[in-house]
């Protein structure tokens, strides 16, 4: 299994990454692809195709600054889910960023949400694969998220500093991150 940057060695997977991105994430949570491309060209983001034997399996889109990375989007292609590809992909991502603070945003648990069971499965997946709760809950994109990291250590100030470092003041103003109690 490989992670291939679609701006570099993985160019042939660009359309599949874009299609899965649009399919897998609600419009309200998606950054404009033009912004992702611009930030990728600046080295502040990367769009990765998850592949094996030349077959497209999924995507991972990371935001990066200094010694910190944030997994912004992660999805496995619909026909490939449930076979351990997500766990193997996550292991590769954790290895890729093992010397950095690596942050994961997951939808906050909410038993009243339409996708409550999916949220629960997603959190269990991340915890089962080595991530830890930080106790930090934020609202970004008008959506409530819980933040996870491999070491379980993060605070809201660190999180917003990362966003400022990548997106600048204007980008953070659009996201409107706020700490949830």
C-alpha positions, 0 to 999 in steps of 0.5 A: 500500500502506498500514499501518493501525492496527486501533485507529484507522483500520483497525478493519475489519481487526481480525478478519483481523489476529487470525485471521492472528496465530493462524494464522501464529505458534506458540502458544508465541510468541504474546502474549495478544491482551488484553495486546497490546490493553492495551499498544496502548491505552498506546501501547507497541504497535501492531497494523497491517493491511497493505492495498492498495486496501482488501484485507487483505494482512498484519499487523505488530505493533510494540512501541515505547518512546521512540526504539525499536521492535521488530517483534514479529510480521510475516506476509503472508496465505497467499494473498498470499505470494511476490509482493513484498508482504512486501518492499514492506511491510517498506519501509513499516515501515522508512520508518515507523521511520526515525528510531528504532532498529528491532529485528527478531527472527528464529528462529536458524538451525538446520540440525536444526530442522523448519523449517530451510529456512523459517528460512533463507529468512526471514533471506535475505528480511530481509538482502535488504531492508536489515537487518543482523546484529547478532551478538546471539542471545537466547532469549525465549519458550523460543525462540532468536532472532537480532536484526537492525537496519537499521544492524547495531548493538545489544547485549543490554543495549539489547534488554532495556532496551527490553523493560523499557520496554514490558513492565515487570519482570513482563512481562520475567520471563515472557519470560525473555530471556537472551543466547546465546553 
